[in-house]
């Protein structure tokens, strides 16, 4: 029985999509955390 090769392009594209999604999620999380930190700092100043 001969195995069929996995198409490289669709696999590569899917990996790129996953990494881009994770990167976007990470940026959003960091931005949200920084906004909270600045808000807490502002509360301490006031």
PDBQT receptor file of N, H, CA, C and O in Angstrom, charges set to zero:
ATOM      1  N   UNK A   1       0.843  -1.167   0.000  1.00  0.00    +0.000 N 
ATOM      2  CA  UNK A   1       0.000   0.000   0.000  1.00  0.00    +0.000 C 
ATOM      3  C   UNK A   1       0.894   1.238   0.000  1.00  0.00    +0.000 C 
ATOM      4  O   UNK A   1       1.797   1.365   0.828  1.00  0.00    +0.000 OA
ATOM      5  N   UNK A   2       0.641   2.114  -0.906  1.00  0.00    +0.000 N 
ATOM      6  H   UNK A   2      -0.092   2.011  -1.578  1.00  0.00    +0.000 HD
ATOM      7  CA  UNK A   2       1.454   3.308  -1.045  1.00  0.00    +0.000 C 
ATOM      8  C   UNK A   2       0.749   4.481  -0.373  1.00  0.00    +0.000 C 
ATOM      9  O   UNK A   2      -0.430   4.733  -0.625  1.00  0.00    +0.000 OA
ATOM     10  N   UNK A   3       1.485   5.205   0.494  1.00  0.00    +0.000 N 
ATOM     11  H   UNK A   3       2.443   5.001   0.699  1.00  0.00    +0.000 HD
ATOM     12  CA  UNK A   3       0.872   6.355   1.154  1.00  0.00    +0.000 C 
ATOM     13  C   UNK A   3       0.944   7.571   0.245  1.00  0.00    +0.000 C 
ATOM     14  O   UNK A   3       1.908   7.763  -0.495  1.00  0.00    +0.000 OA
ATOM     15  N   UNK A   4      -0.093   8.378   0.321  1.00  0.00    +0.000 N 
ATOM     16  H   UNK A   4      -0.876   8.222   0.923  1.00  0.00    +0.000 HD
ATOM     17  CA  UNK A   4      -0.136   9.593  -0.489  1.00  0.00    +0.000 C 
ATOM     18  C   UNK A   4       0.541  10.726   0.265  1.00  0.00    +0.000 C 
ATOM     19  O   UNK A   4       0.340  10.859   1.472  1.00  0.00    +0.000 OA
ATOM     20  N   UNK A   5       1.334  11.543  -0.408  1.00  0.00    +0.000 N 
ATOM     21  H   UNK A   5       1.497  11.435  -1.388  1.00  0.00    +0.000 HD
ATOM     22  CA  UNK A   5       1.994  12.650   0.282  1.00  0.00    +0.000 C 
ATOM     23  C   UNK A   5       0.990  13.725   0.712  1.00  0.00    +0.000 C 
ATOM     24  O   UNK A   5      -0.008  13.969   0.032  1.00  0.00    +0.000 OA
ATOM     25  N   UNK A   6       1.266  14.339   1.817  1.00  0.00    +0.000 N 
ATOM     26  H   UNK A   6       2.076  14.141   2.369  1.00  0.00    +0.000 HD
ATOM     27  CA  UNK A   6       0.417  15.417   2.320  1.00  0.00    +0.000 C 
ATOM     28  C   UNK A   6       0.709  16.668   1.502  1.00  0.00    +0.000 C 
ATOM     29  O   UNK A   6       1.876  17.013   1.316  1.00  0.00    +0.000 OA
ATOM     30  N   UNK A   7      -0.318  17.356   1.010  1.00  0.00    +0.000 N 
ATOM     31  H   UNK A   7      -1.266  17.075   1.162  1.00  0.00    +0.000 HD
ATOM     32  CA  UNK A   7      -0.076  18.584   0.266  1.00  0.00    +0.000 C 
ATOM     33  C   UNK A   7       0.582  19.622   1.182  1.00  0.00    +0.000 C 
ATOM     34  O   UNK A   7       0.049  19.957   2.240  1.00  0.00    +0.000 OA
ATOM     35  N   UNK A   8       1.721  20.114   0.769  1.00  0.00    +0.000 N 
ATOM     36  H   UNK A   8       2.154  19.843  -0.090  1.00  0.00    +0.000 HD
ATOM     37  CA  UNK A   8       2.507  21.004   1.613  1.00  0.00    +0.000 C 
ATOM     38  C   UNK A   8       1.869  22.379   1.729  1.00  0.00    +0.000 C 
ATOM     39  O   UNK A   8       1.814  22.931   2.828  1.00  0.00    +0.000 OA
ATOM     40  N   UNK A   9       1.397  22.937   0.655  1.00  0.00    +0.000 N 
ATOM     41  H   UNK A   9       1.441  22.488  -0.238  1.00  0.00    +0.000 HD
ATOM     42  CA  UNK A   9       0.862  24.292   0.673  1.00  0.00    +0.000 C 
ATOM     43  C   UNK A   9      -0.316  24.455   1.628  1.00  0.00    +0.000 C 
ATOM     44  O   UNK A   9      -0.292  25.377   2.443  1.00  0.00    +0.000 OA
ATOM     45  N   UNK A  10      -1.351  23.607   1.572  1.00  0.00    +0.000 N 
ATOM     46  H   UNK A  10      -1.371  22.858   0.910  1.00  0.00    +0.000 HD
ATOM     47  CA  UNK A  10      -2.457  23.765   2.523  1.00  0.00    +0.000 C 
ATOM     48  C   UNK A  10      -2.002  23.599   3.980  1.00  0.00    +0.000 C 
ATOM     49  O   UNK A  10      -2.484  24.308   4.863  1.00  0.00    +0.000 OA
ATOM     50  N   UNK A  11      -1.089  22.678   4.229  1.00  0.00    +0.000 N 
ATOM     51  H   UNK A  11      -0.697  22.102   3.512  1.00  0.00    +0.000 HD
ATOM     52  CA  UNK A  11      -0.581  22.488   5.578  1.00  0.00    +0.000 C 
ATOM     53  C   UNK A  11       0.169  23.734   6.033  1.00  0.00    +0.000 C 
ATOM     54  O   UNK A  11      -0.041  24.212   7.148  1.00  0.00    +0.000 OA
ATOM     55  N   UNK A  12       1.028  24.257   5.190  1.00  0.00    +0.000 N 
ATOM     56  H   UNK A  12       1.199  23.869   4.284  1.00  0.00    +0.000 HD
ATOM     57  CA  UNK A  12       1.784  25.472   5.502  1.00  0.00    +0.000 C 
ATOM     58  C   UNK A  12       0.831  26.634   5.763  1.00  0.00    +0.000 C 
ATOM     59  O   UNK A  12       1.024  27.381   6.722  1.00  0.00    +0.000 OA
ATOM     60  N   UNK A  13      -0.182  26.797   4.936  1.00  0.00    +0.000 N 
ATOM     61  H   UNK A  13      -0.339  26.190   4.157  1.00  0.00    +0.000 HD
ATOM     62  CA  UNK A  13      -1.149  27.888   5.088  1.00  0.00    +0.000 C 
ATOM     63  C   UNK A  13      -1.905  27.765   6.408  1.00  0.00    +0.000 C 
ATOM     64  O   UNK A  13      -2.148  28.768   7.080  1.00  0.00    +0.000 OA
ATOM     65  N   UNK A  14      -2.273  26.556   6.777  1.00  0.00    +0.000 N 
ATOM     66  H   UNK A  14      -2.076  25.741   6.232  1.00  0.00    +0.000 HD
ATOM     67  CA  UNK A  14      -2.991  26.340   8.038  1.00  0.00    +0.000 C 
ATOM     68  C   UNK A  14      -2.097  26.697   9.221  1.00  0.00    +0.000 C 
ATOM     69  O   UNK A  14      -2.564  27.307  10.182  1.00  0.00    +0.000 OA
ATOM     70  N   UNK A  15      -0.829  26.329   9.164  1.00  0.00    +0.000 N 
ATOM     71  H   UNK A  15      -0.450  25.833   8.383  1.00  0.00    +0.000 HD
ATOM     72  CA  UNK A  15       0.112  26.662  10.236  1.00  0.00    +0.000 C 
ATOM     73  C   UNK A  15       0.263  28.176  10.347  1.00  0.00    +0.000 C 
ATOM     74  O   UNK A  15       0.289  28.713  11.455  1.00  0.00    +0.000 OA
ATOM     75  N   UNK A  16       0.362  28.863   9.221  1.00  0.00    +0.000 N 
ATOM     76  H   UNK A  16       0.341  28.427   8.322  1.00  0.00    +0.000 HD
ATOM     77  CA  UNK A  16       0.462  30.322   9.216  1.00  0.00    +0.000 C 
ATOM     78  C   UNK A  16      -0.782  30.938   9.852  1.00  0.00    +0.000 C 
ATOM     79  O   UNK A  16      -0.666  31.868  10.650  1.00  0.00    +0.000 OA
ATOM     80  N   UNK A  17      -1.958  30.442   9.517  1.00  0.00    +0.000 N 
ATOM     81  H   UNK A  17      -2.053  29.687   8.868  1.00  0.00    +0.000 HD
ATOM     82  CA  UNK A  17      -3.205  30.954  10.086  1.00  0.00    +0.000 C 
ATOM     83  C   UNK A  17      -3.248  30.763  11.600  1.00  0.00    +0.000 C 
ATOM     84  O   UNK A  17      -3.674  31.661  12.327  1.00  0.00    +0.000 OA
ATOM     85  N   UNK A  18      -2.816  29.615  12.072  1.00  0.00    +0.000 N 
ATOM     86  H   UNK A  18      -2.470  28.886  11.482  1.00  0.00    +0.000 HD
ATOM     87  CA  UNK A  18      -2.797  29.343  13.512  1.00  0.00    +0.000 C 
ATOM     88  C   UNK A  18      -1.861  30.316  14.215  1.00  0.00    +0.000 C 
ATOM     89  O   UNK A  18      -2.225  30.896  15.238  1.00  0.00    +0.000 OA
ATOM     90  N   UNK A  19      -0.667  30.498  13.681  1.00  0.00    +0.000 N 
ATOM     91  H   UNK A  19      -0.371  30.026  12.850  1.00  0.00    +0.000 HD
ATOM     92  CA  UNK A  19       0.301  31.398  14.305  1.00  0.00    +0.000 C 
ATOM     93  C   UNK A  19      -0.175  32.844  14.297  1.00  0.00    +0.000 C 
ATOM     94  O   UNK A  19       0.030  33.571  15.269  1.00  0.00    +0.000 OA
ATOM     95  N   UNK A  20      -0.806  33.264  13.212  1.00  0.00    +0.000 N 
ATOM     96  H   UNK A  20      -0.972  32.674  12.422  1.00  0.00    +0.000 HD
ATOM     97  CA  UNK A  20      -1.337  34.632  13.151  1.00  0.00    +0.000 C 
ATOM     98  C   UNK A  20      -2.452  34.824  14.172  1.00  0.00    +0.000 C 
ATOM     99  O   UNK A  20      -2.534  35.876  14.806  1.00  0.00    +0.000 OA
ATOM    100  N   UNK A  21      -3.303  33.827  14.339  1.00  0.00    +0.000 N 
ATOM    101  H   UNK A  21      -3.236  32.972  13.825  1.00  0.00    +0.000 HD
ATOM    102  CA  UNK A  21      -4.392  33.904  15.312  1.00  0.00    +0.000 C 
ATOM    103  C   UNK A  21      -3.841  34.001  16.730  1.00  0.00    +0.000 C 
ATOM    104  O   UNK A  21      -4.316  34.809  17.528  1.00  0.00    +0.000 OA
ATOM    105  N   UNK A  22      -2.848  33.186  17.044  1.00  0.00    +0.000 N 
ATOM    106  H   UNK A  22      -2.463  32.529  16.396  1.00  0.00    +0.000 HD
ATOM    107  CA  UNK A  22      -2.235  33.220  18.367  1.00  0.00    +0.000 C 
ATOM    108  C   UNK A  22      -1.556  34.566  18.607  1.00  0.00    +0.000 C 
ATOM    109  O   UNK A  22      -1.629  35.111  19.708  1.00  0.00    +0.000 OA
ATOM    110  N   UNK A  23      -0.904  35.095  17.593  1.00  0.00    +0.000 N 
ATOM    111  H   UNK A  23      -0.845  34.651  16.698  1.00  0.00    +0.000 HD
ATOM    112  CA  UNK A  23      -0.237  36.387  17.724  1.00  0.00    +0.000 C 
ATOM    113  C   UNK A  23      -1.249  37.495  18.011  1.00  0.00    +0.000 C 
ATOM    114  O   UNK A  23      -1.016  38.335  18.880  1.00  0.00    +0.000 OA
ATOM    115  N   UNK A  24      -2.356  37.502  17.295  1.00  0.00    +0.000 N 
ATOM    116  H   UNK A  24      -2.545  36.820  16.589  1.00  0.00    +0.000 HD
ATOM    117  CA  UNK A  24      -3.403  38.501  17.516  1.00  0.00    +0.000 C 
ATOM    118  C   UNK A  24      -3.978  38.388  18.928  1.00  0.00    +0.000 C 
ATOM    119  O   UNK A  24      -4.173  39.398  19.605  1.00  0.00    +0.000 OA
ATOM    120  N   UNK A  25      -4.247  37.171  19.366  1.00  0.00    +0.000 N 
ATOM    121  H   UNK A  25      -4.090  36.351  18.817  1.00  0.00    +0.000 HD
ATOM    122  CA  UNK A  25      -4.779  36.951  20.713  1.00  0.00    +0.000 C 
ATOM    123  C   UNK A  25      -3.791  37.434  21.769  1.00  0.00    +0.000 C 
ATOM    124  O   UNK A  25      -4.189  38.030  22.770  1.00  0.00    +0.000 OA
ATOM    125  N   UNK A  26      -2.510  37.179  21.548  1.00  0.00    +0.000 N 
ATOM    126  H   UNK A  26      -2.186  36.695  20.735  1.00  0.00    +0.000 HD
ATOM    127  CA  UNK A  26      -1.478  37.617  22.488  1.00  0.00    +0.000 C 
ATOM    128  C   UNK A  26      -1.416  39.124  22.562  1.00  0.00    +0.000 C 
ATOM    129  O   UNK A  26      -1.348  39.682  23.658  1.00  0.00    +0.000 OA
ATOM    130  N   UNK A  27      -1.437  39.808  21.414  1.00  0.00    +0.000 N 
ATOM    131  H   UNK A  27      -1.492  39.355  20.524  1.00  0.00    +0.000 HD
ATOM    132  CA  UNK A  27      -1.408  41.275  21.404  1.00  0.00    +0.000 C 
ATOM    133  C   UNK A  27      -2.597  41.846  22.167  1.00  0.00    +0.000 C 
ATOM    134  O   UNK A  27      -2.438  42.782  22.950  1.00  0.00    +0.000 OA
ATOM    135  N   UNK A  28      -3.768  41.299  21.951  1.00  0.00    +0.000 N 
ATOM    136  H   UNK A  28      -3.897  40.538  21.315  1.00  0.00    +0.000 HD
ATOM    137  CA  UNK A  28      -4.963  41.792  22.643  1.00  0.00    +0.000 C 
ATOM    138  C   UNK A  28      -4.844  41.606  24.148  1.00  0.00    +0.000 C 
ATOM    139  O   UNK A  28      -5.203  42.497  24.918  1.00  0.00    +0.000 OA
ATOM    140  N   UNK A  29      -4.348  40.466  24.562  1.00  0.00    +0.000 N 
ATOM    141  H   UNK A  29      -4.057  39.743  23.936  1.00  0.00    +0.000 HD
ATOM    142  CA  UNK A  29      -4.191  40.190  25.986  1.00  0.00    +0.000 C 
ATOM    143  C   UNK A  29      -3.199  41.152  26.625  1.00  0.00    +0.000 C 
ATOM    144  O   UNK A  29      -3.447  41.676  27.711  1.00  0.00    +0.000 OA
ATOM    145  N   UNK A  30      -2.089  41.382  25.959  1.00  0.00    +0.000 N 
ATOM    146  H   UNK A  30      -1.887  40.956  25.077  1.00  0.00    +0.000 HD
ATOM    147  CA  UNK A  30      -1.078  42.302  26.486  1.00  0.00    +0.000 C 
ATOM    148  C   UNK A  30      -1.640  43.718  26.552  1.00  0.00    +0.000 C 
ATOM    149  O   UNK A  30      -1.435  44.416  27.545  1.00  0.00    +0.000 OA
ATOM    150  N   UNK A  31      -2.342  44.150  25.512  1.00  0.00    +0.000 N 
ATOM    151  H   UNK A  31      -2.508  43.583  24.705  1.00  0.00    +0.000 HD
ATOM    152  CA  UNK A  31      -2.923  45.491  25.510  1.00  0.00    +0.000 C 
ATOM    153  C   UNK A  31      -3.920  45.659  26.648  1.00  0.00    +0.000 C 
ATOM    154  O   UNK A  31      -3.925  46.692  27.317  1.00  0.00    +0.000 OA
ATOM    155  N   UNK A  32      -4.752  44.668  26.872  1.00  0.00    +0.000 N 
ATOM    156  H   UNK A  32      -4.748  43.829  26.328  1.00  0.00    +0.000 HD
ATOM    157  CA  UNK A  32      -5.748  44.724  27.938  1.00  0.00    +0.000 C 
ATOM    158  C   UNK A  32      -5.049  44.812  29.293  1.00  0.00    +0.000 C 
ATOM    159  O   UNK A  32      -5.470  45.584  30.155  1.00  0.00    +0.000 OA
ATOM    160  N   UNK A  33      -3.999  44.039  29.487  1.00  0.00    +0.000 N 
ATOM    161  H   UNK A  33      -3.658  43.413  28.787  1.00  0.00    +0.000 HD
ATOM    162  CA  UNK A  33      -3.259  44.052  30.742  1.00  0.00    +0.000 C 
ATOM    163  C   UNK A  33      -2.586  45.399  30.967  1.00  0.00    +0.000 C 
ATOM    164  O   UNK A  33      -2.572  45.899  32.091  1.00  0.00    +0.000 OA
ATOM    165  N   UNK A  34      -2.031  45.990  29.923  1.00  0.00    +0.000 N 
ATOM    166  H   UNK A  34      -2.042  45.583  29.009  1.00  0.00    +0.000 HD
ATOM    167  CA  UNK A  34      -1.383  47.299  30.052  1.00  0.00    +0.000 C 
ATOM    168  C   UNK A  34      -2.409  48.383  30.390  1.00  0.00    +0.000 C 
ATOM    169  O   UNK A  34      -2.120  49.267  31.197  1.00  0.00    +0.000 OA
ATOM    170  N   UNK A  35      -3.587  48.331  29.795  1.00  0.00    +0.000 N 
ATOM    171  H   UNK A  35      -3.821  47.613  29.140  1.00  0.00    +0.000 HD
ATOM    172  CA  UNK A  35      -4.631  49.308  30.114  1.00  0.00    +0.000 C 
ATOM    173  C   UNK A  35      -5.014  49.203  31.585  1.00  0.00    +0.000 C 
ATOM    174  O   UNK A  35      -5.165  50.223  32.258  1.00  0.00    +0.000 OA
ATOM    175  N   UNK A  36      -5.173  47.979  32.092  1.00  0.00    +0.000 N 
ATOM    176  H   UNK A  36      -5.051  47.150  31.545  1.00  0.00    +0.000 HD
ATOM    177  CA  UNK A  36      -5.492  47.797  33.511  1.00  0.00    +0.000 C 
ATOM    178  C   UNK A  36      -4.376  48.346  34.390  1.00  0.00    +0.000 C 
ATOM    179  O   UNK A  36      -4.648  49.018  35.385  1.00  0.00    +0.000 OA
ATOM    180  N   UNK A  37      -3.145  48.074  34.041  1.00  0.00    +0.000 N 
ATOM    181  H   UNK A  37      -2.924  47.528  33.233  1.00  0.00    +0.000 HD
ATOM    182  CA  UNK A  37      -2.013  48.557  34.833  1.00  0.00    +0.000 C 
ATOM    183  C   UNK A  37      -1.995  50.087  34.865  1.00  0.00    +0.000 C 
ATOM    184  O   UNK A  37      -1.798  50.682  35.924  1.00  0.00    +0.000 OA
ATOM    185  N   UNK A  38      -2.198  50.721  33.717  1.00  0.00    +0.000 N 
ATOM    186  H   UNK A  38      -2.358  50.237  32.856  1.00  0.00    +0.000 HD
ATOM    187  CA  UNK A  38      -2.205  52.183  33.679  1.00  0.00    +0.000 C 
ATOM    188  C   UNK A  38      -3.374  52.745  34.482  1.00  0.00    +0.000 C 
ATOM    189  O   UNK A  38      -3.243  53.779  35.136  1.00  0.00    +0.000 OA
ATOM    190  N   UNK A  39      -4.506  52.070  34.432  1.00  0.00    +0.000 N 
ATOM    191  H   UNK A  39      -4.613  51.230  33.900  1.00  0.00    +0.000 HD
ATOM    192  CA  UNK A  39      -5.665  52.524  35.198  1.00  0.00    +0.000 C 
ATOM    193  C   UNK A  39      -5.364  52.463  36.691  1.00  0.00    +0.000 C 
ATOM    194  O   UNK A  39      -5.665  53.402  37.428  1.00  0.00    +0.000 OA
ATOM    195  N   UNK A  40      -4.762  51.343  37.143  1.00  0.00    +0.000 N 
ATOM    196  H   UNK A  40      -4.517  50.580  36.544  1.00  0.00    +0.000 HD
ATOM    197  CA  UNK A  40      -4.420  51.195  38.567  1.00  0.00    +0.000 C 
ATOM    198  C   UNK A  40      -3.381  52.241  38.979  1.00  0.00    +0.000 C 
ATOM    199  O   UNK A  40      -3.463  52.794  40.077  1.00  0.00    +0.000 OA
ATOM    200  N   UNK A  41      -2.417  52.514  38.118  1.00  0.00    +0.000 N 
ATOM    201  H   UNK A  41      -2.350  52.065  37.227  1.00  0.00    +0.000 HD
ATOM    202  CA  UNK A  41      -1.408  53.546  38.417  1.00  0.00    +0.000 C 
ATOM    203  C   UNK A  41      -2.093  54.894  38.548  1.00  0.00    +0.000 C 
ATOM    204  O   UNK A  41      -1.790  55.658  39.464  1.00  0.00    +0.000 OA
ATOM    205  N   UNK A  42      -3.018  55.194  37.639  1.00  0.00    +0.000 N 
ATOM    206  H   UNK A  42      -3.264  54.573  36.895  1.00  0.00    +0.000 HD
ATOM    207  CA  UNK A  42      -3.770  56.438  37.707  1.00  0.00    +0.000 C 
ATOM    208  C   UNK A  42      -4.554  56.547  39.009  1.00  0.00    +0.000 C 
ATOM    209  O   UNK A  42      -4.623  57.626  39.599  1.00  0.00    +0.000 OA
ATOM    210  N   UNK A  43      -5.133  55.464  39.455  1.00  0.00    +0.000 N 
ATOM    211  H   UNK A  43      -5.077  54.588  38.976  1.00  0.00    +0.000 HD
ATOM    212  CA  UNK A  43      -5.881  55.484  40.712  1.00  0.00    +0.000 C 
ATOM    213  C   UNK A  43      -4.956  55.791  41.891  1.00  0.00    +0.000 C 
ATOM    214  O   UNK A  43      -5.363  56.484  42.823  1.00  0.00    +0.000 OA
ATOM    215  N   UNK A  44      -3.746  55.298  41.865  1.00  0.00    +0.000 N 
ATOM    216  H   UNK A  44      -3.415  54.735  41.107  1.00  0.00    +0.000 HD
ATOM    217  CA  UNK A  44      -2.798  55.562  42.938  1.00  0.00    +0.000 C 
ATOM    218  C   UNK A  44      -2.368  57.024  42.935  1.00  0.00    +0.000 C 
ATOM    219  O   UNK A  44      -2.169  57.613  43.998  1.00  0.00    +0.000 OA
ATOM    220  N   UNK A  45      -2.225  57.609  41.763  1.00  0.00    +0.000 N 
ATOM    221  H   UNK A  45      -2.386  57.131  40.900  1.00  0.00    +0.000 HD
ATOM    222  CA  UNK A  45      -1.827  59.016  41.649  1.00  0.00    +0.000 C 
ATOM    223  C   UNK A  45      -2.932  59.919  42.175  1.00  0.00    +0.000 C 
ATOM    224  O   UNK A  45      -2.672  60.880  42.899  1.00  0.00    +0.000 OA
ATOM    225  N   UNK A  46      -4.171  59.599  41.804  1.00  0.00    +0.000 N 
ATOM    226  H   UNK A  46      -4.382  58.818  41.216  1.00  0.00    +0.000 HD
ATOM    227  CA  UNK A  46      -5.315  60.409  42.230  1.00  0.00    +0.000 C 
ATOM    228  C   UNK A  46      -5.530  60.188  43.716  1.00  0.00    +0.000 C 
ATOM    229  O   UNK A  46      -6.443  60.771  44.301  1.00  0.00    +0.000 OA
TER     230      UNK A  46
